[in-house]
């Protein structure tokens, strides 16, 4: 590329960006113990592309990646792009059966992974042609060094990446539907570049802006704010291997731009409040408590959508100069240009809390089918309780049932190998049916009313199919009649379990119980043990994030046409949530009562024995 020519593929965007300042750091670890300059990055991309070509990877093939957040990921992923491959990441927690579905659906030709995942990849029974390991080379695999050494000196790197077309599929994002296996969202080069430009119109993104990569690279948010923003704009990425280390890494990274899932904000808020309450130095504790009390007044005004009283504004300015600005530095938020909250709704109280500390968070909305981000406004234009406005170039309308419909170049190409599901999502006129019920005000600000789709989106933004979780648990033991997976916006999943009325009488006779009433059975220790064994067996077939951590056995049988089930025995999720609100809250209580049972992640000999009785 030369002059002011605009890139039409992510490969072209990367080549343009890498030439801006080749000696600048592009990727680093926390503490800067390892760094990768743009010059080194570009050289490694060239070498990886040559090596993949030598393995037979060509335009249109698919390369999967499975690793923790690490520096090596970036040249490997971008190198795959440069041979025209569709490169995507899988969640490291996927069990072999789900991993097999994803790899098979994607048609993965090569898997690039850490050695710790090789056995699980092989257990998936998908015929991957080559497994490349980044940290070791178990028998039958190829090391990264061997991959690079295999590259031919005759490989025409320039011609290869320039042959990539805007309409080519650059990545797949696997997102759960309401039932069954996850669907592979196909995203093209042109769509990602369109979004990169649209975001930059609303929120400035410049070469050298700093971001932290703390979510799994299979998560669209991590790819959007990390990988793709880097290729398009030249951000510097600090890799954080575990989300639990994110808060501690912030003072080192000092991000200038950031997207954070609500659960992280909630933990930061709780930690900050605890630190203020238990600050050992009396003088500092009093100063912090004074500043926080002033901030609370500001937050209260904003929550009430009222102007901050003049005397409070003056006091807040003093508190900011003396205390809050130092607090932001301690947190690592002192150089932020903008910070977004997405993936799941965030309480307005949390937004107001951070805003009053001088960290104005803008809530946004998006979905994998839209390359990740659908709405955004600059921090000074954000309205509390809204998710902002549609990005520039997007066309939206509210359908008769309240569902938001979107038409844009950002819309996915489709679901890989599933034309029927693609047609359900994108109608004949090109409108993507988002599944989210929203309202739009006269200025174009959107408010989420409800989700039309029955998805669990947990506190870190992971999409899960409740039906898949429920069916897996139910299949593990015949004494379970119905399972309702709970976890939307929560940090872990729990379940309401209803006994199987058809097997109740039989169970009562076999175990000498006085009757087969639901109340009697739900209190029976042996039956609870059998259910716990079944949950453990089901959990072993689910990824860690999907697993049930606690459950309650309800003293009732559910029948078709009742409060909980339709005539065709589908779960009435909203009425269930309302009717059993007390039980659901008990599942998340710090000190759960006797009706709440802890589940295990996997079965042991005892539970297997119990479940077979």
N, C-alpha and C positions, 0 to 999 in steps of 0.2 A: 504493500500500500504506500502511496505517496501523497504529499500535499494534504488537502483537507477532505480527501475522499472518505466517506463514511463506511465503516465496516458493515458487512451484510451477514457475517457469521461470527460465532464466538472465537473461532480461530483467528480471523482477521482482527478482531478486537484485541485479543491477547497480543498479537504481534505488534500492533500499534502501541499498546500500553507498555510493553516490555522495553520499547525503545526510548521512552521518555527520559528515564534516569536509570540506566542499567546498574549502577552501583548502589542504588537505594535498596533497603531491605524490604522484601515482599512478604516473607513468611518467617515467623520466629516462634520459639518456645517461650514459656513463661520464664522470666529471668534472662532471656537472651542467650542461653547456653548453646543454642543452635540457631543459626540464621540462614536464610536463602536469599541472595540478592536477585534482582530481576535478570541480571546477566546469567547467573547460575541456573535460575529457573528456566529461562529460554533454552539454554544449552541442554538441560536435562529433558525438556519437552521434546527437543529434536531427537535426542538419543532414545527416549522411550518410544517415540513414533517409529523410528527405524527398527527397534527391536520387536515391536508388535507386528509391524509389517512382515518381518522375517518369520513370525509365528503364523502368518497367514491371515492376520486381521486386516480387513479392507473396509472401504466405505459401505455402510449399511449393516456391518456386523455389530454385535453387542458385547460389551466388556463390563463385567460386574466387579465391584470393589467392596471389600468387607474388612474394615479395620477401625481401630480407635482413632481419635483425632490426632494427627501427627503430620510433621512437615512433609514426609514422603508422598502423602496423598496427592498433593497439588500437581507436581509434574507428571505423576502417573495418570491422573484423571485428564489433565489437559493434553497430555501426549496422546491419549486414546482419541480425544476429539480431533486431533490433527491428522489422524489417518481416516477420518470420516466415520468413526465408530460412534454408536450410541453408548455412552458410559453412564453408569448409575451405581448407587450404593444400596446395599441391603442392611437392615438392622442387625447388629451383632447378636441380639438376643433371640433371633428367630430359631425355633426348634427345627430339626431336620425336615419334618414333613412340610412345614410352611416355607422353608428355604427352598425345598424342591419345587413347590408350586411357582414361586417367584422366578427362579432360575429357568425353569422350563417355559413359563409364559414369556419371559424376556427373550428366550433363545440365546442365552449367554454362551459365547464361544470360549472366552477366557475369563478366569476369575483371578483377581489380584487381591491378596489377603495377607493377614498375619498367620503365622504357623499354628497358633492356637485354634484356628477355625477349620483347619484342613480336614480333620476327622469328621466334623459335622457336615462339611460340604460333600464329602464322599458318602456319608450316610444318607444324604438327600437323594442319591441314586440318579442324579442328572448327569448325563455324559458330557462333562466339561472337557474340551480338548486340551487345555493347558491351565495349570494352576501355578501362578507366580507368587512367591512369598517375599515379603518385604523385610523380614527379620531373621529368617532361617530358611532352610530348604530341606524339608522332610523328603524321604525317598519318593520319587515319582513327581516331584515338583521342580520348578525352575526358580532360581534366585533372581533378584532384580539385576544383580551384576551379570548373570548369565544372559538375561533378557537383553541388556544393553550390548553385551559383547556379540550377540547374534546379529545385530544390525549390520546391514551391508553398506560398504562405502559407496556403492552405486545407488543407494536409495535417494530418490529425488524428493526431498522434504518439501521444497517450495511448491512444486507441482501438485503434490499430494494434498496439502492443506488448502491450496487454492481451488482444488476440485470439489471441495465441500460446498454444498448449496444451501441457501437460506431455508429451504423447505425441508431439509434433512432433520431427522430426529436427533437432538443432542443428548437428551436424557429421558429417563423414566422415573416417575415418582409413584411408589406403590402406596395406595390409600385404600383403607377398608371401606367397603360398602355396608349397607344395612344387614346383609346376609352374606355368608360364604367367604370365599377367599378374597384377598386384596386385589384391586384392579391396578393395572399399570398405566398411569397417565403419561401419554406421549407429548413431549414438548419440543418444539422446533427451535432452531437457531434464531429465526426471525422474531419469534414470540419473545424470547428472552431479551433480545436487543431492544425491541419495542418497549418492554417493561423497564429496562435500564434507563432508557431516555425519558420515559414518562415519570419515573420516580425522581430523576434528577431535575425535572422541571419544578417539582414541588419541594423536594428536600435536597439541598446541595450535597453532592458527593464529589470529592476531589482526589487527585492523585496524592497518596500519602495519608489519607484518612485512616484512622486506626479502628479495627474491629476485633472482637474476640470470637473465636469459633469454639463453642462449648456444647452445642447440640450435636447429635449424631449426623453424619454427612448424608444419611438417607432422608433426613428431615428437610423439607423444602425451605424452611426458614434459614437453616444453616447454609444451604447452597445459594440462596438468594443474597443474603447479606454478606456471605463470605466469598465463595468461589466465583459466582457470576458477577457480583459487584466488583470483585478484584479484576477479573478479565476486562470488564468494560471500562472501569474507572481508575484502577491502580491502587486499591486499598491495601493497607498493610495488615496482615492477619497474625494474631497471636493464637496459637492452638492450645486449647485447654482440654486435656485428655478425659476429664470427667466433669459432668455438670455440677457435682458437689464441690468442685474446686473453683467454680466460676467467681463467687464473691471474693475469695482470697486472691484471685488473679487480677481483679479489676484495678487495684492500685499500680500494678506492674504494667498492664496493657494501656491504661488510661484511654479508653475508647473515645473517639470523637463522634462516632455514629454507632447506633446500637438498636437491635431488636431483642426484646426480652420477653419470655413467656410469663404469664401472670404469677405462676407458682414461685418463680425466682423473686419477683417483687415482694410477694407475701413473706417469704423467708427473710429477705433483707429488712423489711419493716419490723418483723418480730425480733430479729437480732438486734436491730438498732434500739428498739424500745427497751429490750432487756439490758443492753449495755448502758443506756442512760440511767435506768433505775438502779443498777448495781455498780456504777462508776465508783472506784475506791477513794479517789481524791475528793474531799468535801467541796472545795472551791470549784473544781471543774464540774462536779455533779450538779451543783447549784446553777452554774452557768448553762449547762446543757438543758437542765429542766426548765429554766427560764426561757431559753430559746425555743424549746419544743412547745412550751405553753403558748408562746406568741404565734408559732407556726400553726398550732391547733386552731387559733382564732381565725387565721387566714384561711385554713382549710374549711372551717365551718361556713365562712362567708361564700366561698366558692361552691360548696355543696348546695347551699341555698340559692345559688345563682344571684347573689347580691354583691354590690361593690364592697370592697374591703374598707371599713371605716378609716378615716384619715389618721386618727391617733394610732390605730393598729398598724397602718401602713408605715408610719414613721418608726414605731417600735420594731416592726419587722425588718426595716432597712438597717437599724442598729444591730439587731440580732444576727442579721446576715453578715454584716461586716465583722462582727466580733466572734461569732460562733459557727453559724451555718456554713459559711464559705470554707472554713477549716474542716468541717464535717464532710463536705463534698470531696475535699482533697483526700481525706482519710478513706472514704469509700472508693475513690478512683473515678468519681463523676465530675471532677472539676473542669474538664476540658471538652465536655459534651457539646456538640452542635445540635444534635437531636437524638431522642430516644423514643422508641415505639414499643407498644405492648400489643401482642397479637396472639393468634392461635385459639384462645378461648376468651370469653368475656372477663374483664377485670372489674372488681367492685369500684364504683366511683369514689368510695372512701379512700381506697389505696391510691388512686390517681391524685386526689386532693392532698393526701398526706405528702407524697413526694413533690408535688408542685409547690407546696408550702415550704419545702426544704430547698427550693431553687432547682429542682430536677423536674422540669415540666414534661410529663409523659403524654404522648399522643396515642390514643387507642386506634388501631387499624383493623381492617377485615380483609380476609383473602381466602384462597383455597388452592390446592394443588392444580386444579383444572384451569386456574388463571395464572400459572407460573408463580403462585405464592401470595402476591399482594394485589388487592383490588381497590383499596381506598387508602388515602393518606392526605393530610394537610400539614402545613408547617406548624410548629408548636404555638406560635402566636395566634393562629387561626383556629386552634382546636376548641371544640365545644364539649364540655364534660357530658358524658352519657351518650355521645355519638361515636361513630367509627370514621368520621371524616367524610370526604367526598370521593367519588370515583376518580381514578387517575386520569390525566389528560388522554384523550383519544379513545376513551371507553364510552360505549353507549349503554345506558341502563334504563329499565322501566320496571314498574311494579305490576305484576299480574293481578288478575281479579281476586285470587286467593291470597294475595299479599306476598307472594314469592318474588324475590329479586331475580330478574333476567338480565343477562349481560351479553353484549355483542362487541367483539374486539379482536384485534390481531393477537392479543394475549391468550385467547381461548385455546385450550389444548387441541392437538390434532385429533385425539380420540383415545379410547382405552385399548391397549394392545391386545389384538386378537379377539376383541369382543365388540363386533359391529352393532349388535342389538342394544347393548348397554350404552354405546356411544350415541346411538339414535335416540335413546331415552333421555340422555343428558343434553344433547344439542339438537334442537328441532330443525325442520326443513328450512327455516329462514335464518339459521345461524345463531339463534339465541341459546345461550347456555342457561339451563335451569339450575340455579345455584342450590336449591333446597332450603334456603334461608328466608324466613318471613321478615320483612323489614318495612319501615316507613321512611319516606324522604320528605324533608321540609322544603320550603320555597327556595332556600339557598343551596339545595342539593345535599345537605347533610343527612346521612343515613343513621338510623337507629335499628338495632337488632331486636326483633320482637320474640322470635322463637326459631328453633331449627325444625325444618320440615322433615329432614332426614333423621332417622333414628340412629345416630352415631354417638358413641362415647368419645369425647375429646377430653383427655385428662388435663391435669394442671400444667403439664409441660408441653401440651399441644399434640400429643400422639393420638391419632385417630384409630379407633378400634370398632369392630363389629360386635355389638352386644349379642346378637343372635349366634354368632360363631362361638363366643365364650359360653353362652348358655347351653347350646347343643353339645359342646364338648363335655361340660360338667354333667349334664343330664345322662349322657351316654355311658357314664362311668358306673352308675349304680341304678338298679330298677326301683329303689324306694323313693327316688326323687321324681316328682311329677312335673313341677315347673321351677324354673330358675329365672330370676330377674337380676341381671348384672347392673350394678350401680357404680358410678365412677366419673360421671360428667363433671369436669371442673375440679375433680378431687385428685389427691396425690396418689391414691391407690384404689383398686377395685374391691368391692364387697358384693354380697349377694343376699337377696331374699330367696329362701328355698321353701317350696311347698311340697308336701308329701304326695305320693302317688296314691290316689284313692283306690285304684284298681288292685294294688298289692297290699293295701293296709290290713284288710281282714286276714289275709294269708299270713302276714308277718305277725299279727297279734296272736293267732293260733299257735304258730311255731314257737313263739317265745313266751307263751303262757300269760299273756297280758289280759287283764279283766275285760277290756273292750278295744275296739278299733277306732275309737274317736280320735280326731286329729289332736285334741288337747292332750290325750293320754300318750299318743305316740311321740309328739313333739317334746315331751318331757322324759322320754326313755333314754337312758344313758347308752345302752347298747346300740340303739338306732342312731343316736347322734354320732357314735364312733364309726358306724358304717357310712354315714353321710360324709363325715370328715375324711374317711378313706377314699370315698368316691371323688370328693373335691381334690384331694391330693393327686389322684390318678389323672383327673382332668387337667389340673394345673401343669402336670409334667408334659402335656401335649400343647400347652400354650406358651407363648413368649412370656418373659418375665413381667413385662408391663401389663399383659392381659390377665395375669393370674389373680385369683380371688384370695384376698388376705384375711377376710373375716366373713362370717355368714350368720344369719338368724334363720331358724326353722320356724315358720309361722304355724300357729295352732289352728289351721284351717285347710279345707280342701277347696280348690277352685274348679268351678264348672263353666262350660260354655254358655255365653249369654249373660254372665254375671258382671260384677263390677270390674273384675280383673281380666276376663277373657271375652273375646268376640265370639259370635256363634261358630266361627271357623277356628276357634281356639288360638287366635293371635293375641298377644299381650296388649292390654290397654295401658301403655306406659305412663301417660299423664295421670289417669285416675289412680293407678297404683302408687305413684310417687306422692300424691296428695293423701291417699288413705293411710299409707304406711310411713308418713313423714317422721313420726316419733321413732319407729324402729330403724329407719334409715339414719337418723341423727345418732342413735345409740351405736350404730356400727362404726361411727367415726369419733366417738367420745374418747377422751384421754383415759378414762377409767371405765371401760365397758362393763355392763351388768352381766348377770349369770346367763341370760339368754343369748349373749353374743359369743360365738365360738371362733377361735383362731384356726385358720387353715394352714396347711403346710404346702411348700412349693413342689414337693415331689413325694411319691409313695415310698414307704420302706416295707420291710418284710411284714411287719405287724399290720400295717394298713392294707396291704395286698390281701392278707389273710382275712381281715375283717370285711373287705369289700366283696369277697367271694362267698360269704355265708348267706 
